[in-house]
Amino acid sequence: MTAAWWSAGTSVEAYTALGNPLEWQLAYPELFERMGFGNPLFEGPVLDYGCGPGKVAAHLAERYGYDVVGCDVSTEMIALAKRDNATPRTTFTSITKPVLEEYPSEYFGAAICTFVLCVLGMPKQHVDLVREVRRLLRPGAPFGLIVPHPDSSGVQFSTCRSGDPDVTYHAGDPMTTRLTAGGTDLTIQDFFWPTEWYRSLLEDNGFSSVTAYAPLPKDPAEPDRAPFLIVAGRR
C-alpha cells in the first residue's frame, strides 16, 4: 500500500471491503509455504512491509502464533488495521519514509511485502525499500514479495486484471489494475515491472537463493495463466 495511490482518491474502506479472493486462493498460500511459515524451527517476529488494512498480518498472528509488525505509509490504512485487525500479537505502525527507525538491525526473522512494489513507479523507491528490509532481517532470514504477474498483463481473471489487453508495457510504465468482487469494481494505479527486475532487485541488494514462483489457478474457469508472481530470497 502506498500513499501515492490512496492520495489519488481511492477509498481505503472500499479497498478493504473488496479484497481479492484469488489472492487468498493462490498467492498467499504459495508465499507462506515458500517462507517456511508453520515450520517449528521458524523464529519470528515477522515484518509485513506495506501491510495495508492488516489482514495478512492478523492471519499470520492468528494461524501461526507469530508476533507480526505491520507498517504502512498510509495513516488511513494503519488506522483501519488497528480498528479491524488488531490482535495480541500484531503491532501496526505508520511510517513517513522507508526506514523503520524504531527497530534495530537484524531484528526480524522474516519479512513479506505484498502488492507494494507494483504501485511504486521509481526504481529508487524499490531499492530503498529492499535495502531497509535487508537491514531489518537477521542473517539467513527469508524475504518474499507478491505482485501481479507481468507476463499476464491484460489477462482477465475472475477477480482482477492488471493492464489492458493488447498493450505492450515496458519497465516503469503506468498500468491500471482492476479488482472485481461481489459486484463491486475498484481501479488502482500500478506500474509494470518485468519478472527479471524483481529478481535482480533482490539479488543486487544482498539477497541470495532468489527464486520466482507463478502458481496457476486450479479452477478450470480461470485462464491458464499465472495471475501473481511470488519472488523470495534470503538475507
C-alpha positions, 0 to 999 in steps of 0.5 A: 500500500502506498500513499501515492495511490490512496492520495489519488482518491481511492477509498481505503474502506472500499479497498478493504471491503473488496479484497481479492479472493484469488489472492487468498486462493493462490498467492498467499498460500504459495508465499507462506509455504515458500517462507517456511511459515508453520515450520517449528524451527521458524523464529519470528517476529515477522515484518509485513512491509506495506501491510495495508488494512492488516489482514495478512498480518492478523492471519499470520498472528492468528494461524501461526502464533507469530508476533507480526509488525505491520507498517504502512505509509498510509495513516488511513490504512494503519488506522483501519488495521488497528480498528479491524485487525488488531490482535495480541500479537500484531503491532501496526505502525505508520511510517513517513519514509522507508526506514523503520527507525524504531527497530534495530538491525537484524531484528526480524526473522522474516519479512513479506511485502505484498502488492507494494512494489507494483504501485511504486513507479521509481526504481529508487523507491524499490531499492530503498525499500529492499535495502531497509528490509535487508537491514531489518532481517537477521542473517539467513532470514527469508524475504518474499514479495507478491505482485501481479504477474507481468507476463499476464498483463491484460489477462482477465481473471475472475477477480482482477486484471492488471493492464489492458489487453493488447498493450505492450508495457515496458519497465516503469510504465503506468498500468491500471489494475482492476479488482472485481468482487461481489459486484463491486469494481475498484481501479488502482494505479500500478506500474509494470515491472518485468519478472527479471527486475524483481529478481535482480532487485533482490539479488543486487541488494544482498539477497541470495537463493532468489527464486520466482514462483507463478502458481496457476489457478486450479479452477478450470474457469480461470485462464491458464495463466499465472495471475501473481508472481511470488519472488523470495530470497534470503538475507 
